[in-house]
Amino acid sequence: MNIAIQSSERDVGLEFVAVVSGSHDRTVIIWDAQTGTAIREPLQGHEHWVTSVAFSPDGARIVSGSSDKVVRGWSTGSSSSCKYNQWTIDNDGWI
């Protein structure tokens, strides 16, 4: 499992608010860092294990990479159509 943490700056300091994970079950899940519960349904679309995940600096998007050689971009909003883009990695390692 791979994880990334999105944080927000508060008056008292740094407070973690969300965690994103990618797993062998081919899903990406956004978790509430305080309660440990999933914030929404798992994001699906990869055909193989999700090997990397990361939040955008503003926390509005997630990028995930998989052994299917696809990089996917996801919105962290609540819309039902959350995938916003996809890129395929060529055999030479470039998108």
Secondary structure, 3 states (H helix, E strand, C coil): CEEEEEEEEECCEEEEEEEEEECCCCEEEEEECCCCCECCCCEECCCCCEEEEEECCCCCEEEEEECCCEEEEEECCCCCCCEEEEEECCCCCCC
